[in-house]
Amino acid sequence: MEATEIHPEVSFVVPLYNTGEGLRPLLDAFRALSLPETWELVLVDDGSTDGTAAAARRAVADFPAPVRVVELARNFGEHAAVLEGYRHASGDFVVNLDDDLQNPPGEAVKLVRHLRESDAEVVYSRYAEKKHPWARNVASWLANCCATFLLGKPQDLYLSSFRALRRDLVGRIVAYRGPYPYVDGLILGATNRIATLEVEHVERQEGRSGYTLRKLIRLALSLLFDFSVMPLRIASVLGVLLCVLGGLILTEVVLETLLVGQRQLGWGSLMGALAVFSGAQLLMLGIIGEYVGRAFLTVSGKPQSLVRTLTTHVKPPSS
C-alpha cells in the first residue's frame, strides 16, 4: 500500500530473524494490545532465509495499526537492525523488543508509562528472574561487566535489549553510521538520564535464540574496539610492565656477573622469557591492528545496514 505520513505517539520496533512460526503469535499479541495512545509497529527483517519478510507483509494486511516492514539486504546483526528500525520509527516514544515474546507487548506499555512520567530519556527493563538459557545469561553478565569497566556504565544498571527511548535520544543515536554498532554504547554516550523498571520475563514459546557464539564474540569485539580505547591503554600498561620486568632482569644479570662471574644460563628460562615478550608484542600488534582495521572499514564506507524493501501498511479507515 502506498505510504502516507504517520505520526503516532508510540513506536514498537521488533527485529526479526528467521522468526518462522513465531510471527503469527507475535502479531496476535500486538493485535490484542490495549493502548489509548496512537501507535505503530516497525518490523525489521534482518536478512532472514526462511521467508519471514514476505510472511510479515502478508500477515499485516488487516492489522489494526500502521505497520512498516523493513527488509534488510542481508544479516547485519541485531544492533544494526534495531538502529534501522529506529530510523523508520516516528513515534514520540520508541520501544524495541525481541520477536520471541519473552517480553510481552503489555510489559512494553509499562515502559512507556514509566518513561512518560519520569524525566529520563531511556528506561531499561530489569527482571526478577530471567528465563534465558544459562549460557545466554552468562554472556549477558559478561557483557554488562565489560560495559561497566569500558563504558562507565552504572553498576546497578542492567543493559537489556528491552528498552524505551524518547524521540530526542533516538535522533541523537541514529546519526551513528559506523559499521559495527552497539546500541547500548551509543545510549550511554548520548545521555545520563537513565531509569529502570522491573518487568515480567516469560519462557520462550517458539524456536530458539538467533545468538550464536560467533555473534556473541562479534558483539564483544564491538564493545571493546568501537566504543572504548581501554584495550590500547591496557596494552600500554602491559608494555610498561614488561619494560620494567626486562630492566629488572638485566640489572640482575649485570649484578650477578660483577659479583659472582659469568654463568651458563638455562635454555628453558631463556625460551620462557622470549615467549612471554614475543607474545606480549604480538598481542599489542593485534590490538592496534584491530583498531586500524575497523577505522579503515569505517572510512571506506562499509555499510551499517542496507534496506532491500520498505513496505508500509496504513490502518484502514473505520467504517
Secondary structure, 3 states (H helix, E strand, C coil): CCCCCCCCCEEEEEEECCCHHHHHHHHHHHHCCCCCCCEEEEEEECCCCCCHHHHHHHHCCCCCCCEEEEEECCCCCHHHHHHHHHHHCCCCEEEECCCCCCCCHHHHHHHHHHHHHCCCCEEEEEECCCCCCHHHHHHHHHHHHHHHHHHCCCCCCCCCCCEEEEHHHHHHHCCCCCCCCCHHHHHHHHCCCEEEEEECCCCCCCCCCCCCHHHHHHHHHHHHHCCCCHHHHHHHHHHHHHHHHHHHHHHHHHHHHHHCCCCCCCHHHHHHHHHHHHHHHHHHHHHHHHHHHHHHHHHCCCCCCCEEEEEEECCCCCC
